[in-house]
Amino acid sequence: MRSNTPKGHAAIFFANVIYGLNIPVTKALLDRWMTPLGYMATRTLAALLIFWVIQCFMPRERVTRRDLLIIAIGGFMGFVVSQFLTALSLQYTSPVYFSLIIALSPLCVMLLAALLLKEPVTRQKSVGVVLGIAGAVLLVVCANSNIATGRNNLLGIGLACVSIFAYSIYLIIMRSVAQKYSAVTQMKWMFLFTAIILVPLGAYEYPRQAIFSSECDWSGILELGFVILFSTSLGYFLMPFGMKYLRATTVSVYMNLQPIVASSVAIFVRQDLFSWDKPLAALLVLTGAYIVNSSPAKNEQNKNQLTNNGNDV
């Protein structure tokens, strides 16, 4: 499997570029065309159909009941909770603020790994956590300033924090499943479980979705098409593929691409304004994430696991 490690890095890289682009696209959809629940129900229903159709042309894999339970929990945390809170957060805050909170993901994964997997927390990791928290605090302090965009940035930032916590749990618990089954098998079951929850909840909101009315123009159609084909289908295919060869903490580091991509696009399309607090917060958060993931203890642990398993980095 070690020969596939570069493919794992490439998959996670492109997935996070897609997710970074998805943030301003989702913001545009929610501002003009869709409600958060309608948006989520549409995503999960479309992904369900796509992955089950693809599965028809692939060898079938038998999934144990225990692994189905893990996939169901992973889908609930990594899609239902995380992505729904993402949609809610983007209704209240700007894509730049949201994406900077996402950059805290490596710190969140590290803390959860220490709690659930008993990974050691070194002094260097602690410094990284402090820097990351300092960046988040800076965003909160500046959230209600006259240079901040968004109608309730504090609420949006709070929702974003819960969202990354849920997604971090997804990264940790899904790795054992990712090593056993293909990405398509994992996603067909995950979106089946999430559709059971989201489609009935979103059904009554479908008449309220402007994107399904005569008011919709090509911009809304293209935005929804990007979300379904790239952010949901391709992104959620690439993530489990990469997780098959990389550790959860390594995967989380690539999430630092999202604020770079999302912030650049959001400022370019004038969804947000450039201000001094954003690059400073980004510097604190990204530096903290780098320190956490370059910890000597972590590197030593990675070497040991590579020796034992031959498939991690």
KEBA-375379 format. One line per 2 residues: number of its first residue (from 1); their letters; for each residue y, x, z of N, C-alpha, C, CB. Coordinates in steps of 0.05 Angstrom, whole numbers. Glycine has a CB too. Example, Ala and Ser with C-alpha at 12.3 -4.5 7.8 and 13.67 -1.06 7.14 Angstrom:
BEGIN
1 = as = -114 264 156 -90 246 156 -66 264 156 -89 226 181 | -45 257 142 -21 273 143 1 258 157 -12 282 114
This chain:
BEGIN
1 = mr = -24 16 0 0 0 0 25 17 0 0 -18 24 | 23 42 9 47 59 10 60 61 -17 40 86 22
3 = sn = 45 62 -39 56 64 -65 74 40 -72 34 67 -86 | 70 18 -58 86 -6 -63 111 -7 -45 70 -30 -59
5 = tp = 115 13 -28 138 13 -10 164 12 -26 138 37 8 | 168 28 -47 193 26 -63 198 -2 -74 193 46 -85
7 = kg = 176 -16 -81 179 -43 -91 189 -61 -68 152 -54 -102 | 179 -56 -44 188 -71 -21 218 -68 -16 172 -64 3
9 = ha = 227 -43 -18 256 -38 -14 272 -51 -36 261 -7 -14 | 263 -50 -61 277 -63 -83 278 -93 -79 264 -56 -110
11 = ai = 256 -105 -71 255 -134 -67 275 -143 -46 227 -143 -59 | 276 -128 -23 294 -136 -1 323 -131 -9 287 -120 24
13 = ff = 328 -109 -24 355 -103 -34 366 -126 -51 355 -77 -50 | 351 -134 -71 360 -155 -89 362 -182 -75 342 -157 -114
15 = an = 343 -187 -57 345 -212 -41 371 -214 -26 321 -214 -22 | 379 -193 -14 404 -194 2 429 -194 -15 404 -170 21
17 = vi = 428 -182 -39 450 -185 -57 453 -215 -65 446 -168 -83 | 430 -228 -71 431 -256 -77 441 -273 -54 402 -266 -85
19 = yg = 432 -266 -30 441 -281 -6 471 -277 -1 426 -273 19 | 481 -253 -7 510 -248 -5 526 -265 -24 515 -218 -9
21 = ln = 516 -267 -49 529 -284 -69 528 -313 -61 517 -280 -96 | 506 -320 -48 501 -348 -40 522 -359 -20 474 -351 -29
23 = ip = 533 -341 -4 552 -350 16 577 -363 4 560 -327 34 | 592 -349 -14 615 -363 -26 607 -386 -45 631 -343 -42
25 = vt = 583 -385 -57 574 -407 -74 569 -431 -57 549 -399 -90 | 555 -428 -34 550 -450 -16 576 -462 -5 533 -441 7
27 = ka = 595 -444 1 622 -453 11 634 -472 -10 640 -429 17 | 633 -464 -36 645 -480 -57 630 -507 -60 644 -465 -84
29 = ll = 604 -506 -58 589 -531 -60 596 -550 -37 559 -525 -59 | 597 -540 -13 603 -557 10 632 -567 10 597 -542 36
31 = dr = 650 -552 -1 678 -561 -2 682 -584 -21 696 -537 -9 | 666 -584 -43 672 -604 -64 650 -624 -69 679 -590 -89
33 = wm = 625 -616 -66 603 -631 -79 582 -642 -60 590 -615 -99 | 577 -629 -38 554 -636 -22 560 -636 8 531 -618 -28
35 = tp = 543 -651 24 543 -650 53 522 -629 61 538 -678 66 | 524 -618 85 504 -599 94 475 -609 93 510 -589 122
37 = lg = 470 -633 102 443 -644 102 433 -650 74 441 -669 119 | 451 -661 57 443 -665 29 438 -639 14 465 -681 15
39 = ym = 453 -619 21 450 -592 9 422 -581 17 472 -573 18 | 415 -583 43 390 -572 52 366 -587 41 389 -573 82
41 = at = 368 -614 40 346 -630 30 341 -624 0 351 -660 34 | 363 -621 -15 360 -614 -43 347 -587 -47 388 -615 -57
43 = rt = 355 -567 -32 344 -540 -34 314 -541 -29 358 -521 -15 | 306 -553 -7 278 -552 1 260 -568 -18 274 -562 29
45 = la = 270 -591 -28 254 -606 -47 251 -591 -73 268 -634 -52 | 272 -579 -83 270 -564 -108 251 -540 -105 298 -554 -117
47 = al = 254 -525 -83 236 -502 -78 207 -511 -75 245 -487 -53 | 202 -533 -62 175 -544 -59 162 -548 -86 176 -570 -43
49 = li = 176 -561 -104 165 -567 -131 161 -541 -146 184 -585 -147 | 180 -522 -144 177 -497 -160 153 -481 -150 203 -481 -157
51 = fw = 150 -477 -124 128 -460 -114 101 -473 -118 133 -453 -85 | 99 -499 -115 73 -512 -119 65 -512 -149 74 -541 -109
53 = vi = 85 -514 -167 79 -512 -196 69 -484 -202 103 -519 -213 | 83 -463 -192 75 -435 -197 47 -430 -186 95 -416 -184
55 = qc = 41 -442 -163 15 -438 -151 -8 -447 -169 13 -452 -124 | -3 -467 -186 -23 -477 -204 -33 -456 -223 -12 -501 -219
57 = fm = -18 -436 -228 -25 -415 -247 -33 -389 -234 -2 -410 -266 | -38 -390 -207 -46 -366 -192 -71 -372 -177 -23 -358 -173
59 = pr = -86 -350 -170 -110 -354 -153 -103 -366 -126 -124 -327 -149 | -119 -385 -117 -114 -398 -92 -123 -380 -68 -128 -425 -90
61 = er = -107 -380 -47 -113 -365 -23 -117 -384 0 -90 -345 -16 | -139 -380 15 -144 -397 38 -128 -387 62 -175 -397 44
63 = vt = -112 -404 74 -95 -397 96 -107 -409 121 -66 -407 92 | -111 -393 142 -122 -403 167 -103 -422 181 -129 -379 186
65 = rr = -113 -438 199 -97 -457 214 -76 -443 230 -114 -475 232 | -84 -421 242 -65 -405 259 -41 -395 242 -79 -381 273
67 = dl = -48 -385 218 -27 -375 201 -9 -398 189 -39 -359 178 | -21 -421 185 -6 -444 176 15 -452 198 -24 -468 170
69 = li = 6 -449 223 24 -456 245 47 -436 246 9 -455 272 | 41 -410 241 62 -389 241 81 -395 218 49 -361 238
71 = ia = 71 -402 195 88 -407 172 105 -432 177 71 -413 146 | 94 -452 191 110 -476 197 132 -469 216 91 -498 210
73 = ig = 126 -453 237 147 -445 256 168 -427 242 135 -430 280 | 158 -409 225 176 -391 210 194 -408 192 160 -371 194
75 = gf = 183 -428 178 200 -445 161 220 -460 177 182 -464 146 | 213 -469 200 232 -485 217 255 -467 226 217 -497 241
77 = mg = 248 -442 235 269 -424 245 285 -411 222 257 -403 262 | 270 -402 201 283 -386 180 296 -403 158 263 -369 168
79 = fv = 289 -429 157 302 -445 136 316 -470 148 281 -454 116 | 301 -486 162 313 -511 173 336 -504 192 292 -528 188
81 = vs = 331 -489 212 352 -483 232 372 -463 221 339 -471 257 | 363 -440 210 381 -420 201 399 -429 178 366 -395 193
83 = qf = 387 -441 158 403 -448 134 420 -473 139 384 -452 111 | 410 -491 155 427 -515 161 451 -506 177 410 -536 177
85 = lt = 448 -488 196 470 -478 212 489 -461 194 461 -462 236 | 478 -448 175 494 -433 155 513 -453 141 477 -418 135
87 = al = 501 -475 131 517 -495 117 539 -507 135 499 -517 106 | 531 -513 160 551 -523 179 573 -503 185 537 -532 205
89 = sl = 565 -478 189 584 -457 195 605 -454 173 569 -430 200 | 596 -454 148 614 -450 125 633 -474 121 598 -446 100
91 = qy = 628 -496 135 647 -518 134 671 -512 153 634 -544 142 | 667 -494 172 687 -490 192 701 -462 190 676 -493 219
93 = ts = 687 -443 179 698 -416 178 697 -405 149 684 -397 197 | 708 -382 145 709 -370 118 684 -355 112 734 -352 115
95 = pv = 678 -351 86 654 -335 79 655 -306 90 652 -334 49 | 679 -295 92 682 -267 103 674 -266 132 710 -256 99
97 = yf = 685 -284 148 677 -284 177 648 -290 180 694 -306 192 | 637 -308 165 608 -315 168 591 -290 160 601 -339 150
99 = sl = 598 -277 138 582 -255 129 583 -231 148 591 -246 101 | 606 -228 162 608 -206 182 590 -211 206 637 -202 190
101 = ii = 588 -237 213 569 -243 235 540 -238 227 572 -273 243 | 534 -242 202 507 -237 191 500 -207 195 504 -245 162
103 = al = 520 -190 193 515 -161 196 505 -154 224 541 -146 190 | 507 -173 243 496 -168 270 465 -171 270 508 -187 290
105 = sp = 453 -179 248 425 -185 247 407 -162 256 417 -193 219 | 412 -137 248 395 -115 258 396 -112 288 403 -89 245
107 = lc = 419 -117 300 421 -116 329 405 -138 342 450 -117 338 | 406 -162 330 391 -185 340 361 -180 338 399 -210 326
109 = vm = 353 -170 315 324 -164 311 315 -143 331 319 -154 282 | 331 -122 336 324 -102 355 320 -113 383 345 -80 355
111 = ll = 338 -130 391 336 -142 418 311 -160 420 361 -158 425 | 306 -176 399 282 -193 400 256 -176 399 283 -212 376
113 = aa = 257 -154 383 233 -137 382 228 -124 409 237 -115 361 | 249 -117 423 246 -106 450 235 -127 469 273 -95 461
115 = ll = 243 -152 466 234 -173 484 206 -182 477 253 -196 483 | 200 -186 451 175 -198 443 154 -177 437 179 -215 419
117 = lk = 162 -154 425 142 -134 417 143 -110 435 148 -126 388 | 160 -110 456 161 -88 475 170 -62 463 135 -85 489
119 = ep = 186 -63 441 196 -38 430 218 -27 449 208 -43 401 | 218 0 452 237 12 471 266 9 463 230 41 475
121 = vt = 284 6 482 312 5 477 324 30 489 326 -21 490 | 332 49 471 343 75 479 373 73 484 337 96 458
123 = rq = 384 94 495 413 95 499 428 93 473 421 121 514 | 417 106 452 430 105 426 431 76 415 416 123 406
125 = ks = 409 62 419 408 34 411 429 17 426 380 22 414 | 431 23 452 450 9 469 479 12 459 447 17 498
127 = vg = 485 37 451 512 43 440 516 26 414 515 73 434 | 496 25 397 498 9 373 502 -20 379 473 12 356
129 = vv = 488 -31 399 492 -59 407 521 -64 416 472 -67 429 | 531 -45 432 558 -49 443 579 -49 420 565 -26 462
131 = lg = 575 -31 400 594 -30 377 592 -56 361 587 -6 359 | 568 -66 357 564 -91 342 577 -114 356 535 -97 338
133 = ia = 573 -116 382 586 -137 398 616 -135 397 575 -137 427 | 626 -110 398 655 -106 397 667 -117 370 662 -76 400
135 = ga = 652 -113 348 661 -123 323 661 -154 323 643 -114 300 | 641 -166 335 640 -195 336 662 -206 354 613 -204 347
137 = vl = 668 -192 376 689 -201 394 716 -199 380 690 -183 420 | 720 -178 364 745 -175 349 749 -199 330 745 -149 333
139 = lv = 727 -208 317 729 -231 299 737 -256 315 702 -236 285 | 725 -259 339 731 -283 355 760 -283 364 712 -284 379
141 = vc = 770 -259 373 797 -257 382 817 -264 360 803 -229 393 | 811 -255 335 829 -260 313 823 -286 298 827 -237 293
143 = an = 803 -301 307 794 -324 292 816 -346 290 770 -336 305 | 832 -349 310 852 -370 310 880 -359 305 852 -384 336
145 = sn = 882 -335 294 909 -324 288 920 -337 263 907 -294 284 | 945 -333 257 957 -346 234 948 -334 208 987 -344 236
147 = ia = 933 -311 209 923 -300 184 894 -308 178 926 -269 185 | 882 -323 197 854 -331 194 852 -356 177 841 -335 221
149 = tg = 832 -357 160 827 -382 145 804 -396 158 821 -375 115 | 800 -421 150 779 -438 162 791 -457 182 758 -420 176
151 = rn = 779 -481 183 792 -502 200 784 -499 230 785 -529 190 | 762 -486 236 754 -481 264 736 -456 264 739 -506 276
153 = nl = 749 -433 264 734 -408 261 716 -403 285 753 -385 258 | 725 -410 309 708 -405 333 682 -420 332 724 -412 359
155 = lg = 684 -445 324 659 -461 321 642 -450 298 666 -490 315 | 654 -442 276 639 -431 254 625 -405 261 657 -426 230
157 = ig = 639 -388 276 627 -362 285 604 -368 304 648 -345 298 | 607 -387 322 586 -394 341 561 -404 327 595 -415 361
159 = la = 565 -421 307 542 -431 291 529 -408 276 551 -453 272 | 545 -390 266 534 -367 251 517 -349 269 557 -350 238
161 = cv = 525 -346 294 510 -330 313 482 -342 318 525 -327 340 | 481 -369 322 456 -382 326 439 -380 301 460 -412 334
163 = si = 452 -382 278 437 -380 252 423 -353 249 457 -384 229 | 437 -331 255 424 -305 252 402 -300 274 445 -282 254
165 = fa = 406 -313 297 385 -311 317 359 -324 307 394 -324 344 | 362 -348 295 339 -362 285 326 -346 262 347 -390 275
167 = ys = 342 -335 245 331 -320 222 318 -294 232 353 -313 202 | 328 -282 253 315 -258 264 287 -264 275 333 -246 286
169 = iy = 285 -288 287 258 -296 296 239 -299 273 260 -323 312 | 250 -311 251 234 -314 226 224 -287 216 251 -328 204
171 = li = 241 -267 216 233 -240 206 211 -228 223 257 -222 206 | 212 -232 249 193 -220 267 166 -234 265 203 -220 295
173 = im = 166 -261 267 140 -275 268 126 -277 241 145 -303 279 | 141 -275 219 129 -278 193 116 -253 182 149 -288 174
175 = rs = 122 -230 194 112 -205 182 81 -204 182 123 -182 197 | 68 -213 203 39 -212 204 27 -230 182 29 -222 231
177 = va = 40 -252 176 30 -270 154 36 -257 127 44 -297 156 | 60 -244 125 68 -232 99 48 -211 90 96 -220 102
179 = qk = 34 -198 108 16 -177 101 -11 -188 91 11 -158 124 | -16 -214 96 -42 -225 89 -42 -241 62 -51 -243 111
181 = ys = -19 -254 56 -19 -272 34 3 -266 14 -16 -301 44 | 1 -276 -10 21 -272 -31 46 -287 -23 12 -281 -58
183 = av = 69 -279 -35 94 -293 -29 93 -322 -37 117 -278 -43 | 81 -328 -59 79 -355 -69 64 -373 -50 67 -356 -97
185 = tq = 41 -363 -40 25 -378 -21 41 -384 5 0 -363 -13 | 55 -364 15 71 -368 39 93 -389 34 84 -341 48
187 = mk = 107 -386 12 130 -404 7 122 -432 0 147 -392 -15 | 99 -436 -13 91 -463 -20 85 -479 6 66 -463 -38
189 = wm = 73 -466 26 68 -479 51 93 -482 67 46 -465 67 | 110 -461 67 134 -462 83 152 -485 74 149 -436 82
191 = fl = 156 -488 48 173 -509 38 161 -536 39 181 -503 9 | 134 -537 41 121 -563 46 128 -573 74 91 -561 42
193 = ft = 126 -554 93 132 -562 121 162 -568 125 124 -539 140 | 180 -553 112 208 -558 115 216 -584 100 224 -534 104
195 = ai = 203 -590 78 209 -615 64 201 -639 80 194 -615 37 | 180 -637 95 171 -659 112 193 -666 132 145 -652 127
197 = il = 208 -646 141 230 -650 160 256 -658 147 235 -625 177 | 263 -644 126 290 -646 115 293 -669 95 298 -621 102
199 = vp = 273 -674 78 276 -694 57 281 -722 69 252 -695 39 | 265 -731 89 271 -757 100 298 -759 114 249 -765 121
201 = lg = 307 -737 127 333 -736 140 355 -737 120 335 -712 157 | 351 -724 97 372 -723 77 373 -746 57 370 -697 62
203 = ay = 351 -762 57 349 -783 37 372 -803 38 323 -798 41 | 380 -810 63 401 -830 65 428 -819 57 402 -841 94
205 = ey = 431 -792 55 456 -780 48 459 -775 18 460 -754 63 | 437 -778 3 439 -773 -26 460 -789 -40 412 -778 -38
207 = pr = 464 -815 -34 486 -829 -47 514 -818 -42 486 -858 -39 | 517 -802 -20 543 -790 -14 548 -764 -27 544 -786 16
209 = qa = 528 -753 -42 531 -727 -55 546 -730 -81 504 -714 -60 | 571 -720 -82 587 -722 -106 575 -708 -130 615 -711 -101
211 = if = 558 -689 -124 546 -673 -146 526 -691 -163 531 -649 -136 | 516 -712 -151 498 -730 -165 512 -754 -177 476 -739 -147
213 = ss = 539 -753 -178 555 -775 -189 568 -766 -215 576 -785 -169 | 582 -785 -227 597 -779 -252 621 -761 -247 606 -805 -265
215 = ec = 628 -756 -222 650 -738 -216 644 -709 -220 659 -742 -187 | 618 -703 -220 609 -675 -221 616 -662 -248 579 -673 -216
217 = dw = 625 -637 -247 629 -622 -272 610 -598 -273 659 -612 -274 | 614 -581 -293 596 -559 -297 596 -538 -275 602 -545 -323
219 = sg = 619 -536 -261 620 -517 -239 601 -524 -217 649 -515 -228 | 600 -550 -210 581 -559 -189 552 -555 -198 586 -588 -182
221 = il = 546 -561 -223 519 -559 -233 510 -529 -232 517 -570 -261 | 528 -511 -241 521 -483 -241 518 -472 -213 543 -467 -256
223 = el = 535 -481 -194 532 -472 -167 506 -482 -154 556 -483 -150 | 499 -507 -158 474 -517 -148 450 -503 -161 472 -547 -151
225 = gf = 452 -498 -187 431 -484 -201 427 -456 -190 437 -482 -231 | 448 -442 -184 446 -416 -172 431 -417 -145 474 -402 -168
227 = vi = 439 -437 -128 427 -440 -102 397 -445 -104 441 -463 -86 | 389 -463 -122 361 -471 -125 345 -448 -137 359 -496 -142
229 = lf = 354 -437 -159 338 -418 -174 338 -390 -162 347 -416 -203 | 361 -382 -152 364 -354 -142 363 -353 -111 390 -342 -152
231 = st = 381 -367 -98 383 -364 -69 358 -375 -55 407 -379 -58 | 347 -397 -65 324 -409 -52 298 -398 -63 325 -439 -54
233 = sl = 293 -402 -89 267 -395 -101 263 -365 -103 265 -408 -129 | 281 -351 -117 277 -322 -121 281 -307 -94 296 -312 -142
235 = gy = 302 -314 -79 308 -301 -54 285 -303 -34 333 -312 -42 | 274 -328 -31 252 -332 -13 225 -323 -24 251 -361 -5
237 = fl = 224 -315 -49 201 -302 -60 202 -272 -54 198 -307 -90 | 226 -260 -58 229 -231 -54 227 -223 -25 256 -222 -65
239 = mp = 237 -240 -6 236 -232 22 207 -228 32 250 -253 38 | 189 -248 30 162 -243 39 147 -221 24 145 -268 38
241 = fg = 154 -217 -1 142 -195 -16 150 -168 -3 151 -195 -46 | 176 -165 3 185 -140 15 175 -137 43 215 -139 15
243 = mk = 173 -159 58 164 -158 86 134 -150 88 167 -185 99 | 120 -151 66 92 -143 65 90 -113 69 79 -152 39
245 = yl = 111 -98 61 110 -69 61 130 -56 80 115 -58 34 | 149 -72 92 169 -60 109 170 -74 136 197 -63 95
247 = ra = 180 -60 156 182 -71 183 206 -91 184 186 -48 203 | 205 -108 204 226 -128 207 253 -115 211 220 -147 230
249 = tt = 253 -93 227 279 -79 232 290 -66 207 275 -59 254 | 272 -56 190 280 -44 164 292 -66 146 257 -30 151
251 = vs = 278 -89 145 287 -111 129 315 -120 138 267 -135 130 | 319 -121 165 344 -131 175 368 -113 168 343 -133 205
253 = vy = 362 -86 164 384 -68 157 396 -76 130 373 -39 156 | 379 -85 112 389 -92 85 407 -116 86 366 -98 67
255 = mn = 406 -132 108 424 -154 110 453 -146 112 417 -171 135 | 458 -120 117 485 -110 117 498 -110 89 486 -81 128
257 = lq = 482 -114 69 493 -117 42 508 -144 39 471 -116 21 | 499 -164 54 510 -190 51 540 -192 57 496 -210 69
259 = pi = 550 -180 79 579 -181 83 595 -167 62 586 -170 110 | 584 -145 51 598 -130 30 601 -147 5 584 -104 23
261 = va = 579 -159 -4 579 -176 -28 595 -201 -23 550 -183 -36 | 589 -215 -1 603 -241 4 633 -237 7 591 -254 28
263 = ss = 641 -217 22 670 -213 27 684 -206 1 674 -191 48 | 673 -189 -15 685 -181 -40 689 -205 -58 668 -160 -54
265 = va = 668 -221 -61 669 -245 -79 688 -265 -67 641 -257 -83 | 687 -271 -41 704 -292 -29 733 -285 -32 697 -295 0
267 = if = 741 -260 -27 769 -252 -30 777 -252 -59 773 -224 -18 | 759 -245 -77 765 -244 -106 771 -273 -116 742 -232 -122
269 = vr = 755 -292 -107 758 -320 -117 777 -336 -99 731 -334 -118 | 790 -322 -80 811 -333 -62 800 -354 -43 833 -345 -79
271 = qd = 775 -351 -35 765 -368 -13 774 -357 14 735 -369 -14 | 784 -332 15 793 -320 39 815 -300 33 769 -306 54
273 = lf = 828 -291 54 850 -272 51 842 -246 65 876 -283 63 | 852 -224 53 847 -198 66 865 -194 90 852 -174 45
275 = sw = 854 -185 112 870 -180 136 858 -156 151 871 -205 155 | 873 -143 168 865 -118 181 841 -120 198 888 -107 197
277 = dk = 836 -144 210 814 -147 229 787 -146 216 817 -173 245 | 786 -154 190 760 -157 176 747 -129 170 763 -172 151
279 = pl = 762 -111 158 749 -84 154 743 -70 180 767 -67 136 | 760 -73 200 755 -60 226 730 -72 239 779 -63 245
281 = aa = 728 -99 239 704 -111 250 679 -103 234 707 -142 249 | 682 -101 208 659 -93 191 651 -64 198 666 -95 161
283 = ll = 670 -47 203 664 -19 210 649 -18 236 690 -2 211 | 658 -33 256 644 -33 282 616 -44 280 660 -50 302
285 = vl = 613 -67 266 587 -80 264 567 -63 248 589 -107 251 | 576 -52 225 558 -37 208 551 -10 221 571 -32 180
287 = tg = 570 2 235 564 27 249 544 22 271 590 39 261 | 547 0 286 528 -7 306 500 -11 295 537 -32 321
289 = ay = 498 -25 272 473 -29 260 460 -3 251 475 -48 236 | 476 15 240 466 41 231 455 57 255 488 57 217
291 = iv = 470 57 277 461 72 301 435 61 311 483 71 323 | 433 34 312 408 22 322 384 30 305 410 -9 322
293 = ns = 388 30 279 365 35 261 360 64 255 369 20 235 | 377 82 266 372 111 263 364 123 289 397 125 252
295 = sp = 357 106 309 349 115 335 325 134 333 343 92 354 | 325 157 346 301 175 345 276 162 355 307 200 362
297 = ak = 278 144 375 254 131 385 242 113 364 260 115 410 | 260 100 349 250 81 329 237 97 306 273 64 318
299 = ne = 250 120 299 239 135 277 212 146 284 257 158 270 | 209 155 310 183 165 318 162 143 318 185 177 346
301 = qn = 170 119 326 152 97 326 143 90 298 164 72 340 | 163 92 279 156 86 251 136 106 240 182 86 235
303 = kn = 140 132 248 121 152 238 93 147 248 131 180 247 | 91 139 274 65 134 285 52 110 272 67 129 315
305 = ql = 68 89 267 56 66 254 48 72 225 76 42 255 | 64 89 212 57 97 184 31 112 184 80 115 172
307 = tn = 27 129 204 2 144 205 -22 125 210 3 165 228 | -17 105 227 -39 87 234 -45 67 212 -33 73 259
309 = ng = -24 56 200 -28 34 181 -25 42 152 -8 13 187 | -9 63 147 -6 72 119 9 54 102 -33 76 108
311 = nd = 25 35 113 39 16 96 67 10 106 23 -9 93 | 77 23 126 104 17 137 122 41 131 102 11 167
313 = v = 148 36 136 168 58 133 181 61 160 188 53 111
